[in-house]
Amino acid sequence: LLVTTEEIEAAAKDISTELKAAIQLSHDRVTAYHKKQMPSDLSYKDDLGIELGFFWNSIESAGVYVPGGTASYPSSVIMNAVPAKVAGVEKIIMVTPANAGTINPLVLYAAKISGVDKIFKIGGAQAVAALAYGTKTIDTVDVIVGPGNAYVAEAKKIVYGDVGIDMVAGPSEILVIADKNQDARNIASDLISQAEHDISAQSIFITDTMTLADEVELEVAEQLANLPRKEIAAKSWSDNGAIIVVENIDEAIKVSNKFAPEHLELMVDNAKSYLKKIKNAGAVFLGAYTPEAIGDYIAGPSHVLPTSKAAKYSSGLSVFDFLKRTSIAECSSENLNQIGPAAKEIAVNEGLDGHARSIDYRLTKK
């Protein structure tokens, strides 16, 4: 099951210089973005002189699940492993299904430059269980991240509590808001970019212009006709796609906030001016020249984002998924005499005499 160093080195030889450069650029941009997220420790004294604060530690080990079913995703390696590496995780173990015993060379190359320590040829629910509980071959980890099919998602849900997880991810989603000045061809291509992921993926288009809605509907049909993953994308669009016409862009944003989409494209004039009105979205892509696909591969933020309305209460993968914050407090004898009596009163009221005594024994007797 373990991928050898020789296999990784051999895989790198089969990759073109252009592809290597593209993967490296993606890695470098994602690394730079996540370094900006790293928090600082805090220590201060309050008005009584009591020292308070917190400090950060990285999780010691992480498991990264990389899908390998209907498609292979080197981008998923980078988007999951790099935040862990930047956070300071000491051991990163990757699991991914092998096709006839082999793994896509790009996946192996992405893992190498992203700092993955071990790679195992295993996928599905059993891979999640192996990471959570360990086997003779695979070490247990502290947190499991990365997308997968319904079985992988269910397995992550089951092991949560024994280990941490990033999220229980559902099918991919995109919601595009566009005004009359936008190009129907671009909008249609963005909707299809999500529809081709999976037959359960969801693509929604909202506009304040009926003419544009009609143009996009025709354009989607035309582009689907010659798409390599036509069957998947066409079923996704047919079953889960929608075009919604509203009165204005403000109303479009209200509808979007109810959907809480994984990806939100704001293809309108002065797009940035609407940002404060967006309450629920995994990631926002502003303007006509920022397709969601640029976020999938190279923009910088991780493309692992909340789905199924989870953007109402959670965020995309970041260094914070691999960090723990520990609070600190330090009282002197004088400090304890200042705040201890109040704590003792609360403890007694709660019926926790042991708590009260642990404070009372330390209080200076007068």
N, C-alpha and C positions, 0 to 999 in steps of 0.2 A: 504493500500500500504506500510505503514511503517513496516519494520522488527523490532520486539520488542527485547529487551535485553534477554527476556526469550527464544525466538527462537534462538538467537545467542548462548546462553549458552547451549541449548539443542543440537544444531548441533555439538558443540565441543565434546560432549560425544560420538558421533557416529564415531569419527575419531580415527584411530589406533595411537598408540604411534609413530610408524615409520613414518607415514604420517605427523603427527604434527611436528616431528623433521625435516623432509625434508622441509616443508613449513617454519619453523623457520630459517633453514640454508639459504634458498633462501632469506628470508627477511633480515637477518643479512648481507649477502654478498652484496645485492643491496643497503642497507643502507650505508655500509662502502664505497662502490664505489662512491655513490653520495655525501657523505660528503666531498670527495676529490675535488669535482667540485665547492664547495661553494667559491664565489669570495670575495675579500676584498674591502672595501671602499678606496678611494684615495683622498688625499688633498695635494696640493703643491703650491708653489709660483713660478711664472715664472721670467724671468730676469728683469721684470719691477716691481716685487713685487706684482703683481695681484694674488690673491688666486683663484685657479681653482681646479676642481676635480669632483667627483661623489660619490653617495652613493646608496646602494641597499635596496629595500624593497620587501617583499614577497607580492604576490597577496593575497587578503583577503579570497577568497573562490574559491573552485574548484569543478567541477563536473566530476566524473569518470564514464564512460560508460564501462560496462563489458558484452561482448557477452554471450548469453545463448541459442543459436539456435541449430546447429548441434552438438555442443560440449560445455562444460562448462570449464571456464578457471580461476582457482585461481591464476595462474601465471600473468594474466593480471591485477588482483587487485594489486599485489605487484609491478609490473613494472610501473603502473600509479600512485598509491597512495603514494608509498615511496618517489619518487622524490619531490612530493608536500609537504609531511610531513617534509622532510629534509630541504626544502627551507623555511619552517616556515609558510605555509598556515594555517590559523586559523580554517577554516571550510571546511571539505571534505565531499561531498555528493556523494554517489554511487547509480547508477541505473543499474538494470539488469533484464532481463525477467525471470519470474518464470514459472516453469513447473508444471501445476496442482496446482498452489498456493505455491509451495515450491522452494527453491533455494538450489543448491548443498551445502552441509555442509562445504566442503573445501573452497568454495568461501566466505562463511560467516566467517569462521575461519581466512582466509587470510585478510579479511577486518578488523577484530577485532585487529589482531596484527600489522596491517599497519597503524592504527590510523584513520580509517574512522569514521566519526561522525554519519552519518545517512545512512541507506540503504533503497531503495524503490524498490518494485517489479513492475517495469515498464521498457519496452524496446521499441525499434523502434524509428521512427522519433518523435513520441509524447513525448518520454522521453527526447530527445534533446531539444524539444520546451519547455518542463516543466522546465528544468534547465536554459534555456536561458531567459525565460520570467516570470517564477514563476507561481504557482497555490496556491489555499488555503492550500494545503498540502506540496508542495515542494518549498523551497526557491530558488530564482534566484542566480546564481553564476557568477563569473567574467571570468572564463575560463572553457572550456569543453575539456576533453581529453579521449582517449581510442578508440579502434577499434570497428567496427561494420559492418553490411552488407551494401549493396548499398544504402538502404534507410537512414540508419544512417549517412553514408558519405555525402549524398546529403543534409540531414537536417543540418549537421554541416556547410556545405558550405553556406547554406541559412542564418543561424543565425550569421555567422561570421561578425563582425563589431559591432553588438549589444553586443556580448561577444567574447572573444578570443577563439581560438581552437588550438590544437596541429598541426594538419595537416588533409588533406583530403586523407585518406588512401585507396589504392586500394588493389587488391588481393595480397597475399604473394608471394615472389619471392626468389629464390636461384640461384646462379651461382657458379659452382664448377670448378676451374682450377686445373688440376692434370697432373703430369708427369708420365713417364713410371714406376717409382718405387712405385706407389700407388696401393692399394688393390681395385679391382673392386667392391667387396662386400660392402665395406665401402662407396664408392662413390655412388653406387646405393641406398643404404639406406638413404643417405643424400638427394638425389634427391626426393625420395619418401616421406621423412619427410615433405617436403613442399607441394608436390602434394596432400597429404591426407587432407590438410587444407580445400580445396575448389576446385570445378571443374574449377574455373578461375585462380587458382594458376599457377605459371610458374616455371619450373625447367630446367635449362640450364647446360650442361656439355661441357667444352672446354678442349681439350688435344692436345698434339703434337705427340701422338702415336696412329696410326690407330688400332693396336692390342688391346690397352686398350679401345678404343671407342667401338669396337665390343664386348669385354667382359662385359662392363658396360651395353650395350643394352640388352644382354642376361640376365644379373643379375637382371636388373630392372623387366623384364618380370617374372622371377622366383620368385622374392620377392613379386610382386603384387599378385601372385596366392593365397597366404595364408594371405593376409593383411585384418584385420577386416573392414577397410574403403576402400576396394578394388574398389568399383564402383566409388567413388569420385576420388581416386588417379589415377585410370586407365584412366578416362576421361580427367583429368587434364594433364596427361602425353601425352596422344594421341593428345589432341587439342593444347597444349601450350608448350610441352616439346621439347627439341632439343639437339642433340649432334653435336658439331662443331670440326672439326680437323684443326689445324693450323700448321704453320712451326715450331714455337718455343714458349716458355712461354712469351717472350716479346710481341709477336703478340697477344697472348691470353689476355694479360692485356689490350692491346689497344682495343680489341673487348669488353672486360668487361667494360671499361670506357665509351663506347658508350651505353651499356645497363644500366649503373648506377644502379646496382642491390641493392635490399634491404639488402640481405645477400650475402657476397662473401667469399667462402672458398678457401684458397690458399694452396692446398695440393701438395707442391713441395719441393724439397731439398732447404735448405737455404731460406725458405719462407720470413723471415723478411727482407732479402736483397732487396726484390721487393716492399716493402711498399711505398717508395717514388714515385714509378711509378703509384700507384693507386690514381686516381684523384676523382673518383665518386663511392662511395659505402656507404650504410647506416652503415654497420658493417663488419669488416674483421675478419675471423677466421683462424689462422695461424697453419699450420702443419697438420700431419695425425691424431693427437689425440685431435683435437678441433672441434668436430662436431657442426654445427649450433644449434642443439638442446640444447647444454650446455648453449648457450646464451639465449635461450628461457626461461630457468628456473633458472639458478643458478650462472652463471659466475659473474655477477655484473652490467654491463650496462643494461639500459632498453631495452626490446625487441620491443618497439614501435619505428619503423624506417620508413624512407621515402620510398615510393614505386612509381611505374610508372615513373621512371626516375627523381623523385624529389630529389634524392641524388645528382643531379648536382648542386642544389642550397640550400639544407636544410640539417638538421641534425636530429638525433634521439632524442627522448624525454629525457629531463634532468632537473636539477634544474632550468636552465635558462628559461624554459617555465613557471615557477611559480615565477619569479623574475622580478622586474622593476628597471632599472637604471635611477637615477635622477641626472642631472648635476648641478653643483654649480659654481657660480662666485661671487667674491667680489672685488670691486674697492674702493680705497680711493679717496679723492679729487684730489690728485696728479696723481694717476693712470688715472682718467677720463680725466684730462688735457693732458695726454700723448697719449691716444688712441682715445679719444672722437672725435677730429676733423676729423679723417679719417672715423669714423663711420658716422658722420654727412654728409660728402661729398657723401658717398654711398647712404644714405637715400634721400638726395636732388636729386641725379641722378635718383633714382627710383621713384621720384614723391611723396614720403611719407613725407610731411613736418611735420606732427605730430611727426613722429619718430625723425626727425632732431631737432625739438624744445625741445623734452624731454631730449635730450643730451645738446643742446645749453644753456638751462636755468641753467644747473648745472656747466657749464664751468666757471672757474675763469676769470673774465674780467681783461684785462690788461690796 
